[in-house]
Every structure is written in C-alpha cells, then in structure tokens.
Amino acid sequence: MKNVLVTGGAGFIGSNFIRQIIKNEKELRVYNYDALTYAGNLDSLADIAGDPRYQFIQGNICDPEQVASALREHQIDTIVHFAAESHVDRSILGPRQFIETNVMGTFTLLDAARQYWLTEQTFPKESVRFHHVSTDEVFGSLKPGEPAWTEETPYAPNSPYAASKAASDHLVRSYGHTYGLPFTITNCSNNYGPFQFPEKLIPVIILNALEGKPLPVYGDGQQVRDWLHVEDHCEAIHLVLTKGATGSTYNIGGENQPANLSIVETICDILDEIAPSPEHRPRRDLIQFVKDRPGHDRRYDMDTTKISGELGWRPRHTLQQGLLDTVHWYLSHPEWVASIRQKQEYKGWMDANYKSR
Ligand SMILES: NC(=O)c1ccc[n+]([C@@H]2O[C@H](COP(=O)([O-])OP(=O)(O)OC[C@H]3O[C@@H](n4cnc5c(N)ncnc54)[C@H](O)[C@@H]3O)[C@@H](O)[C@H]2O)c1
C-alpha cells in the first residue's frame, strides 16, 4: 500500500477513514476521490487538508476517463471504495441515482482497476487491492430470535439501496473470480459518530432534541439495528486492508441490539443531563411516532466471529459511551452542522421526507 485512492472520502465514513490512515500510516499517500454530491463535505477534512500526504480530487466514479486518469496519474495501488448513494429513505423517493452510482460507479471503478493493474501489469498482483465497503442491508431482515448474519448468509436485499449495494458486491466478487482482481469486501452495520450527515437518524434526533423540535420515530420504533461506531468501523477496514485474506468478505458490527426508540430515548436522557432545557424536560416528551418507511426492515444483527477470530478485531466503543461522545461532538461543532443545514437541498429533502408523514 503506497498510493491509496479513497472514493467518497468527503462523506461520513470516508472522511473518518482518511483521518485515521493519514495518522496511522506514515508512508502512505492518500487521494480523496469524491464528486461532492449533497453528502460530500470537505469541511469534514479541514484538519488534514494541508497534510502533504493528502490530496483531494474532484471526480465522479461513473466517469471512466476521470477514474482511469486518477489511477494513472497517482500510480494508485489500492482503492478503498466508499462512494455511494447511502440513504435508504432517499432510495425510496428516487432510486435511479442509486443504480447509477452504486452499480455503474462500482463497475466503472472495477473495470478501470482491471485495465490499469491487470491488463497493463503495472504492479505485481500481490501489491494491489480493491477494497469495497458494503452494508449489512444486503442480507434483508431478521425475525426476533433468528441468528445473526454470517458471511455465508444468502443475500436478500429489500430496498433499492440495499439491492444496489448487493449488486455492487456481486460485481466485485465477479471481478475477483473472472479476472483475478485482488479484492476484499466488508459488510458493516449502521454507523454513527462524528461528521455524520444531519439527515440520518442519530444526528436528526440530537439536533431536533437540542432545539426542542419534534423527534420523528418511524412506525412503532421497534426496529432493531446493530450500531457501530465509525472509528471502530475504520479500524476494521484498516485491518482487513493490511491483514485480511484477498478474495474474502468480513462482517463488521457493533455487538449491540437496541430498538430505534431506545436510541432516541437514550439521546434524550443524555441531553437532559448535559444540556438541560427548562422548556423541554424531559426531552422524551418530544418523541412523535410518524408513518413508517415502506418495507422497513425489522432487525439487523451481524455475526463478527470471522473478523474477530482471523484478525483480532473487536469494537472499542460501547454504545452508551459512543452515543455520549457523539452528542458532545454535535454540541461542539455547530458551524459544521449549520453549513449543511442552511443548504436548500438539505431543507428540501427534509421537507419531502418528513412533511407528509
Ligand atoms: N452510513 C452507514 O451507516 C453505512 C452502513 C453500512 C454501509 N455503508 C456504506 O459505506 C459507504 C460510505 O457511507 P457514508 O455513510 O459515509 O456515505 P455518505 O453518503 O456520507 O458519503 C458518500 C460520499 O460519496 C460521494 N459520492 C457520491 N456519489 C459519488 C460519485 N458518483 N462519484 C464520487 N463520489 C461520490 C459523496 O459526495 C459523499 O462524499 C457507502 O458505500 C455505504 O453504502 C454506510
């Protein structure tokens, strides 16, 4: 690993990942390849923007020429692929962009890597790697009591987002099998932590609760997720890149099973404690049950035996501590939040998603 292209590095997880590897891998050069869609924000990397080992490239993963020239110009030997349309609710309101970015974009990257690494034999095969970042949502939904998903669980995606990610996983695997492209895939559960775009559940609840606005909870709030702190996720990806077996898939999860309602209640209690508001106490009173997401998956649970057994990875954050740290982070970064929330695109989408619920 010398020259790493991180796609989607201006997004939530990608920016955390870049910060972490710039800090931990002193010999690496990191190229952040991002189209800066609504979800991309270079402010998330302001602290490392001046590092001589970091460079931003504004580019679209769906553009074969742009991708090919980025690989060549910077002699990329490792691709860590985060770029995607990532919000399930957006995939329900407008699925086309998900197919274009997640399926065609991944295909375009794979094909450019095949050409540059394999056809042109630019580097020894052992020194290149395509790492694909995927989701637990490819596995569908679990009933109460059903065992957690392993790497062998058959895919059963339920939303257009999940289907587009499943398709991209299959493409990656097929490039490994057919052309011998060295790859790894990680499927992770719901992430939370610093720099998460403020339309996803945890930031929406923190920010609304802080401002005394209603706290929208879909359906009965009993949907169960496996919450993973973004820094634990990034450490797992780093381990897979450096020690994971080529051609392997690893599940990553946070080892917890709270219902969404319990996440919302915990955030309310944390805020009541650290930022008490006489008008809105307790903040749990702000909870409002709203119309459920169509086809809302009921429960996700990841079996992380493989990654912990093979690579010794375990999440470092407990959910309680991770949520407390995340609430503190949003409280101490009001400018970062405001710069996103003032954009028309953000306001328009929040209205489209919540007003008719
Ligand atoms: N957030 C989660 O909880 C979660 C859970 C499981 C898996 N994942 C996966 O992790 C990856 C990162 O998720 P995230 O939450 O950081 O996403 P995000 O939406 O915060 O960021 C996505 C980034 O990709 C960029 N991008 C989008 N389309 C692009 C294109 N065509 N070309 C180049 N860049 C483009 C955006 O500008 C943005 O910076 C995604 O692949 C997602 O499917 C996320």
The ligand as an SDF file (V2000), in Angstrom:
LIG
                    3D

 44 48  0  0  0  0  0  0  0  0999 V2000
  -23.5110    5.1480    6.9970 N   0  0  0  0  0  0  0  0  0  0  0  0
  -23.7670    3.8960    7.3230 C   0  0  0  0  0  0  0  0  0  0  0  0
  -24.3470    3.6320    8.3740 O   0  0  0  0  0  0  0  0  0  0  0  0
  -23.3380    2.7660    6.4270 C   0  0  0  0  0  0  0  0  0  0  0  0
  -23.6090    1.4550    6.8300 C   0  0  0  0  0  0  0  0  0  0  0  0
  -23.1890    0.4080    6.0200 C   0  0  0  0  0  0  0  0  0  0  0  0
  -22.5030    0.6630    4.8430 C   0  0  0  0  0  0  0  0  0  0  0  0
  -22.2750    1.9530    4.4580 N   0  0  0  0  0  0  0  0  0  0  0  0
  -21.5500    2.1850    3.1980 C   0  0  0  0  0  0  0  0  0  0  0  0
  -20.4010    2.9470    3.4940 O   0  0  0  0  0  0  0  0  0  0  0  0
  -20.1000    3.8200    2.4220 C   0  0  0  0  0  0  0  0  0  0  0  0
  -19.9780    5.2440    2.9370 C   0  0  0  0  0  0  0  0  0  0  0  0
  -21.1960    5.6190    3.5740 O   0  0  0  0  0  0  0  0  0  0  0  0
  -21.3830    7.0780    4.1950 P   0  0  0  0  0  0  0  0  0  0  0  0
  -22.4310    6.9850    5.2170 O   0  0  0  0  0  0  0  0  0  0  0  0
  -20.0700    7.6480    4.5170 O   0  0  0  0  0  0  0  0  0  0  0  0
  -21.9760    7.8330    2.9220 O   0  0  0  0  0  0  0  0  0  0  0  0
  -22.1890    9.3870    2.6880 P   0  0  0  0  0  0  0  0  0  0  0  0
  -23.4910    9.4990    1.9820 O   0  0  0  0  0  0  0  0  0  0  0  0
  -21.9630   10.1590    3.9410 O   0  0  0  0  0  0  0  0  0  0  0  0
  -20.9870    9.7810    1.6990 O   0  0  0  0  0  0  0  0  0  0  0  0
  -20.9390    9.3480    0.3650 C   0  0  0  0  0  0  0  0  0  0  0  0
  -19.8240   10.1100   -0.3220 C   0  0  0  0  0  0  0  0  0  0  0  0
  -19.7240    9.6160   -1.6690 O   0  0  0  0  0  0  0  0  0  0  0  0
  -19.6270   10.7210   -2.5500 C   0  0  0  0  0  0  0  0  0  0  0  0
  -20.2060   10.3230   -3.8380 N   0  0  0  0  0  0  0  0  0  0  0  0
  -21.4940   10.0220   -4.1070 C   0  0  0  0  0  0  0  0  0  0  0  0
  -21.6350    9.7350   -5.4200 N   0  0  0  0  0  0  0  0  0  0  0  0
  -20.4000    9.8180   -5.9730 C   0  0  0  0  0  0  0  0  0  0  0  0
  -19.8920    9.6210   -7.2780 C   0  0  0  0  0  0  0  0  0  0  0  0
  -20.7100    9.2880   -8.2980 N   0  0  0  0  0  0  0  0  0  0  0  0
  -18.5780    9.7840   -7.5060 N   0  0  0  0  0  0  0  0  0  0  0  0
  -17.7380   10.1450   -6.4830 C   0  0  0  0  0  0  0  0  0  0  0  0
  -18.1690   10.3700   -5.2280 N   0  0  0  0  0  0  0  0  0  0  0  0
  -19.4820   10.2090   -4.9740 C   0  0  0  0  0  0  0  0  0  0  0  0
  -20.4250   11.8280   -1.8740 C   0  0  0  0  0  0  0  0  0  0  0  0
  -20.0450   13.1120   -2.3560 O   0  0  0  0  0  0  0  0  0  0  0  0
  -20.0690   11.6150   -0.4110 C   0  0  0  0  0  0  0  0  0  0  0  0
  -18.9030   12.3230   -0.0630 O   0  0  0  0  0  0  0  0  0  0  0  0
  -21.2110    3.6390    1.3970 C   0  0  0  0  0  0  0  0  0  0  0  0
  -20.7520    2.7800    0.3970 O   0  0  0  0  0  0  0  0  0  0  0  0
  -22.3400    2.9950    2.1850 C   0  0  0  0  0  0  0  0  0  0  0  0
  -23.1300    2.1720    1.3700 O   0  0  0  0  0  0  0  0  0  0  0  0
  -22.6810    3.0070    5.2200 C   0  0  0  0  0  0  0  0  0  0  0  0
  1  2  1  0
  2  3  2  0
  2  4  1  0
  4  5  1  0
  4 44  2  0
  5  6  2  0
  6  7  1  0
  7  8  2  0
  8  9  1  0
  8 44  1  0
  9 10  1  0
  9 42  1  0
 10 11  1  0
 11 12  1  0
 11 40  1  0
 12 13  1  0
 13 14  1  0
 14 15  2  0
 14 16  1  0
 14 17  1  0
 17 18  1  0
 18 19  2  0
 18 20  1  0
 18 21  1  0
 21 22  1  0
 22 23  1  0
 23 24  1  0
 23 38  1  0
 24 25  1  0
 25 26  1  0
 25 36  1  0
 26 27  1  0
 26 35  1  0
 27 28  2  0
 28 29  1  0
 29 30  1  0
 29 35  2  0
 30 31  1  0
 30 32  2  0
 32 33  1  0
 33 34  2  0
 34 35  1  0
 36 37  1  0
 36 38  1  0
 38 39  1  0
 40 41  1  0
 40 42  1  0
 42 43  1  0
M  CHG  2   8   1  16  -1
M  END
$$$$
